[in-house]
Amino acid sequence: QQSAKDSASARLPLRPELAGEKPYGAPQLDVPVLLNVNENPYPPSEDVVATIAEEVARAARGMNRYPDREATALRQDLADYLEMETGVHLEHLDVWAANGSNEVMLHVLQAFGGPGRAALSFAPTYSMYPEYARDTHTSWVVGRREDDFTLDPAYAAETIRRVGPSVILLASPNNPTGTALPTATIEAVCEAALAVDIDGAHPVVVVDEAYAEFRRPGTPSAVALLAQYPNLAVTRTMSKAFAAAGARLGYLVASSAFVDALRIVRLPYHLSAITQAAAGAALRHRESLMAKVATLRAERDSTVAWLREQRLPDGLPFDVAETDANFVLFGTFGDRHAVWQGLLDRGVLIRETGPDGWLRVSIGTSAEMAAFRAALTEVLEEQA
Ligand code: PMP
């Protein structure tokens, strides 16, 4: 028997393309070892917390007023940080900020996607991209990656010319595979975009560098290509390297004309005074936070090395994807769900994602990774 409330809600005029859709999100379970959503395992240290508290208190004293709509001071701090990280000169007008790179990407699709237009990416890739497209009435087209999760530049260029998207999304390092794109591949994509006409203009290319700070030495950032390609943008986030997933601060760097287009679609005062204050405070502690990133990179490399030494129940070695991120995709298991469940039964939550048979583990503290290794060893012994 349906209640009156249930049957009333069943008659809501939900957009047909949303019927049956579930809200996005990995399970948020209360287990001892959380290695499932690529968070930074280190909480901010007490001096970082103190600066954030101070800055948030200052913001609270003026909270009767709307915040700086343009977030000028924060955008300048982000420009300074990125200039230091990449060596490319940047100004606040080249930087955009929003509530997580999720919202930045939604702004991109709101400004450059829309009915009659397509967004293109190459799978397996970040599972939110099709949602940004859906939510902005943009059609979603996905090309393929190679078996090793790299992107073939000639194939990518050919797909861009064939599909004619207005937005091209490239995650580098890619989630869930960890794969970083060489500069030549991004250049090939940008060049191919110049051959596509969208209402007298060319598509935008967005390189999603949410995990860029974890890249290995020698892996380039697409920020270096911005001067060459006015339709290129690079997104970053404070959720991973800055250990601030809870603060919700993502940003984008591009030409000021690109940023101006995003300013048209943002909601007024989209970034709260509290968010602007907390993010600015965390940025002042970049050095100590980046020291933790170095620790995580080393932990990532030793996790990869350990996984490469392991054997599947049939005696074959694991497949372990090359990774420039704070996570590793590994497999391939006949029954990956059983492995995932076995780990969870031992208090270790990882992510069942990626192509069939693969699992993704985020890099935690060395104690958490030891717990992961012990649990996985037990699960595999049980299955042998
Ligand atoms: N891009 C990629 C590739 C991601 O993996 C994530 C987070 N999982 C995001 C963007 C979004 O991050 P946030 O909104 O926290 O900045």
Residues whose N, C-alpha, C, O or C-beta is under 5 A from the ligand:
A	BS01	PMP	V37 N99 G100 S101 N102 Y126 A171 P173 N175 D208 A210 T237 S239 L249 G250
